[in-house]
Amino acid sequence: MTYIKFQELKNNNDSRVIDRRSIDAGEVSRFAPNLVYMVYTDEIKIEREHVVAFNDLVDEWYKDGESAYFLINITGKYNDFTRQAQDYLAKEAPILEKGKVKATAVVINNLAGRILIKFFISIFKPKYPTQFFETEEKAYEWLRKKGLIDQIN
């Protein structure tokens, strides 16, 4: 298994980073060929408007017919998703209707967050494979098993 530490890639000069953008809720990076990595900032209540901004960015990066794998890092302190944000991500986001999500791995390192993600998966039943992990390494390996091409090393 090959794994890179995404948070160590701090600048866009690294050839593995196709694009990197800051949005109100955190930082989003696009890696070749089809991986989106999002790190949420600490102490943020993630609202619908935050996930709409994320959706719009992904929609810009991936044209119709293209899709990606998502590694979402929510290991910051005191992060929380509102019900409206969860519902949008699970059922309403245009990137879902356009088939742009292949699978999503969520990294969360606290009990409350894991309970929230487990609830999200069981209640909202996302239209794409979704799993939570305690480490990015495990999340990345799961995405590879789902078909992610390891071309970012």
C-alpha positions, 0 to 999 in steps of 0.5 A: 500500500502506498499512502501520502500524508495529504496535510503535508502537501502544503503548496500547489507547486507539488505535481500531485496537487492539480488544484487547491482551494480554500472555502469557508469550512476548510481546504479542498484539494484535487489530486490526479486523477480522481481524488478530492481531499477535504479538511474541515477547519477546527471548531466549525459548525458545518452548515448547508451553505458550506456543503453547497460551496463544496458541491459547487467546487467539485462540480467545477472540477469534474465535468458531466460524466466524470467522477471522483473519490472523496477523502473527507477529514473531520478530525478537527476539534468540535466540528459538527454537521447540521441536519440540513448539511447532512441531508444536502450531502446525502440526497440533494447535492447536484454532484450526486445526481450527476454521478460525480461521487464514486465513494466517500471515506470520512476520517473522524477521530472522536466518539461523538463524530463517529456516532454522527457519521454512523447515524448519517449512513444508517438514516440518510442512506447515501447513494454512494459507498460511504465509510468512516475511519480513524486514520487517513491511511485506512480511509485511503486504502478503502478508497483504493479497494473501491477502485481509486487509481493510485497515481498520486505518488 
